[in-house]
Amino acid sequence: MQNNRKTLSYVQISRAVAILLVLIGHVNTEFYALNGFDWFNMGEWERTGGVDFFFIVTGFMIYYLYHKHIGNPKKASEFLQKRAIRILPLYWIFTLALGLMAYFVPVLGEHYSATDIMKSMFFLVNEPLIGSAWSLKHILFFYILFAGLIYRPRFFKPIVIVWVITTILFEIKILQFYDSFLFSFSSLEVLLGSVVAYIILHYNIRFSSLWLTLGCLGFLLIWMNNIYSLYAIHSPLFYCVFSILIMLGIAEKDKKPIKVPKLLSFLGDASYSIYIAHGPLLMLYIKVLDSAKTFLTINTSVMMTLVILLTTGSCSIVYLYIEKPISSALRQRLLHPKDVKSITSKLSSETGVMD
């Protein structure tokens, strides 16, 4: 059954939740490294599940928004242009800024050469200058796969199937002859998000509340296990499965439009800016507060909350005044040049100003 829903209210909330989980996890990791303090032993967890949920949400939204273009070769380059405009400018700005800051302010304890900066900007290193951006490789790889499906689905579907099987074989350790992010489970998670979107668009899923509840309980069980160190869980598989269940539940619930709280809606829109900018900004706030010896006079838990709020607020400013205007300008200039020319021509005729 084809579903032509346009609302993504719950999905918008999920974008905000996913990125905040990532931020909270990183804040705990940094505070634990600094003074051994964290919330619920979170600083010792390898992951909170936020990035896995983020992968699922990303894959879901890409398929949901662009599935109608599959089989239309003219839309493949447009898709890649839109994704590049969305992803690259902000990432490049923060990578360059972080590299230059480390060079001119050596007190920060880092130093990067021009080669380090360039390699990081073009994803030629395993550990980019912006730590959280390691996952961008997997998202960009998915974009390339999806662009292939848009361009020529009959040719690329078998390639995707072979890639999925190979990635699974790598994950279960049957294949180990070549270590590459191309066959990483993280890349597969993004694709699985698009599978969820396919299911939601073509079928009516019953018991949405059940799937949502099971997914949330699954996350809670993993977190309880991590808090009490019962079993060592290193694989993202469980987070992935429970993220899929959550996504199935919330996407099915989106059939009935709801009013999303403005704050959560805004944080969903700003999720990419938070994703890119939160690492450097939270480190900046931690270093500033630590150098001011604030940790000696304010409860550490309160300090962590303050860092989270300051970082989220600063990333929101990044979204409003850097990401959003740049993306809008580039989309207008590159994707709608005729509109720009007509507006420019009109202004020139009205004001007498030549281009």
Secondary structure, 3 states (H helix, E strand, C coil): CCCCCCCCHHHHHHHHHHHHHHHHHHHHHHHHHHHCCCCCCHHHCCCCCHHHHHHHHHHHHHHHHHHHHCCCCHHHHHHHHHHHHHHHHHHHHHHHHHHHHHHHCHHHCCCCCHHHHHHHHCCCCCCCCCHHHHHHHHHHHHHHHHHHHHHCHHHHHHHHHHHHHHHHHHHCCCCCCCCCHHHCHHHHHHHHHHHHHHHHHHCCCCCHHHHHHHHHHHHHHHHHHHHHCCCCCCCCHHHHHHHHHHHHHHHHHCCCCCCCCHHHHHHHHCHHHHHHHHHHHHHHHHHHHHHCCHHHCCCHHHHHHHHHHHHHHHHHHHHHHHHHHHHHHHHHHHHCHHHHHHHHHHHHHHHCCCC
